Amino acid sequence: MIKRDQPYIRQLFVCINNRHGESPSCGYSGSEEMVEELKKVCKERNLKGKIRAAKSGCLDLCAFGPNIMIWPEGLWYMKVTKDDIPQIVDTFLKLEEQDKPAQAALSAAPAK
């Protein structure tokens, strides 16, 4: 087993569970398209290595899908459409800006 720090600042988990119309599900509601749009927007904004769009199994809120969760904050988006993806990425960018003062303070702290 190898243990290391997470390689990304944030991960966006997109539920792709598909119940094929037997009951509501993210995959049946088009979440695979959300993953592709998320990857496209991240690439356009040059966010490689900062943000990871990851496919997820069931997040257990099927009736509200497609669902996307930003980790580590635990921010949750429900009933997501392709048009929502840029706004979700903007949320990531705002969170990244909030991280900068804390990262600067850690960098400036004297070594013990």
C-alpha positions as CSV (number, residue, x, y, z in Angstrom):
1,M,0.0,0.0,0.0
2,I,1.2,3.5,-0.8
3,K,-0.1,6.5,1.1
4,R,0.3,10.1,-0.1
5,D,-1.5,13.4,0.0
6,Q,-4.3,13.9,-2.4
7,P,-2.9,14.9,-5.9
8,Y,-5.7,17.4,-6.6
9,I,-7.0,20.5,-4.7
10,R,-10.6,19.4,-5.2
11,Q,-12.5,16.6,-6.7
12,L,-15.9,16.8,-8.2
13,F,-17.8,13.6,-8.0
14,V,-20.6,13.1,-10.5
15,C,-23.0,10.2,-9.8
16,I,-23.5,8.1,-13.0
17,N,-25.6,5.4,-11.4
18,N,-28.2,4.4,-14.0
19,R,-31.3,2.5,-13.1
20,H,-32.5,2.5,-16.8
21,G,-35.8,4.2,-16.1
22,E,-37.0,1.7,-13.5
23,S,-36.7,4.5,-10.9
24,P,-35.1,8.0,-10.9
25,S,-31.3,7.9,-11.2
26,C,-28.5,10.3,-12.1
27,G,-27.3,8.3,-15.0
28,Y,-30.7,8.0,-16.6
29,S,-31.0,11.8,-16.2
30,G,-27.9,12.5,-18.2
31,S,-25.1,12.7,-15.7
32,E,-22.6,11.1,-18.2
33,E,-23.0,14.3,-20.2
34,M,-22.3,16.3,-17.1
35,V,-19.0,14.5,-16.6
36,E,-17.9,15.3,-20.2
37,E,-19.0,18.9,-19.9
38,L,-17.1,19.3,-16.6
39,K,-14.0,17.9,-18.2
40,K,-14.3,20.2,-21.2
41,V,-14.8,23.3,-19.0
42,C,-11.9,22.4,-16.8
43,K,-9.6,21.9,-19.8
44,E,-10.7,25.2,-21.3
45,R,-9.9,26.9,-18.0
46,N,-6.5,25.1,-17.7
47,L,-7.4,23.5,-14.4
48,K,-5.4,20.3,-14.9
49,G,-3.9,19.1,-11.6
50,K,-6.1,21.4,-9.6
51,I,-9.5,19.9,-10.1
52,R,-10.5,16.3,-10.9
53,A,-13.9,15.3,-12.5
54,A,-14.6,11.9,-11.2
55,K,-17.4,9.5,-12.0
56,S,-19.1,8.2,-8.9
57,G,-21.4,5.4,-8.0
58,C,-24.8,6.1,-6.3
59,L,-24.8,9.1,-4.0
60,D,-28.2,8.1,-2.7
61,L,-30.2,11.1,-3.7
62,C,-31.4,9.6,-7.0
63,A,-34.7,11.6,-7.2
64,F,-32.6,14.9,-7.3
65,G,-30.1,13.8,-9.9
66,P,-27.9,14.4,-11.6
67,N,-25.9,15.1,-8.4
68,I,-22.4,16.5,-8.2
69,M,-20.4,16.8,-4.9
70,I,-17.3,19.0,-4.4
71,W,-14.8,17.3,-2.1
72,P,-13.3,18.1,0.5
73,E,-15.9,20.8,1.2
74,G,-18.9,18.5,0.7
75,L,-20.8,21.1,-1.4
76,W,-23.6,19.4,-3.1
77,Y,-25.4,20.3,-6.4
78,M,-28.6,18.6,-7.4
79,K,-30.7,18.6,-10.6
80,V,-27.5,19.7,-12.5
81,T,-27.7,20.6,-16.2
82,K,-25.0,21.2,-18.7
83,D,-25.7,24.9,-18.4
84,D,-24.8,24.7,-14.6
85,I,-21.3,23.3,-15.2
86,P,-19.5,26.7,-15.7
87,Q,-21.1,28.0,-12.5
88,I,-20.0,24.9,-10.6
89,V,-16.4,25.4,-11.9
90,D,-16.6,29.1,-10.9
91,T,-17.4,27.9,-7.3
92,F,-14.2,25.9,-7.4
93,L,-12.3,29.0,-8.5
94,K,-13.8,31.0,-5.6
95,L,-12.8,28.3,-3.2
96,E,-9.3,28.3,-4.6
97,E,-9.0,32.1,-4.0
98,Q,-10.1,31.6,-0.4
99,D,-7.4,29.0,0.0
100,K,-4.6,31.3,-1.0
101,P,-4.2,33.3,2.2
102,A,-4.0,30.1,4.2
103,Q,-1.5,28.6,1.9
104,A,0.6,31.8,2.0
105,A,0.5,31.7,5.8
106,L,1.7,28.1,5.9
107,S,4.5,28.9,3.4
108,A,5.6,31.8,5.5
109,A,5.6,29.9,8.9
110,P,9.1,29.3,10.3
111,A,10.3,25.8,10.1
112,K,10.6,24.0,13.5
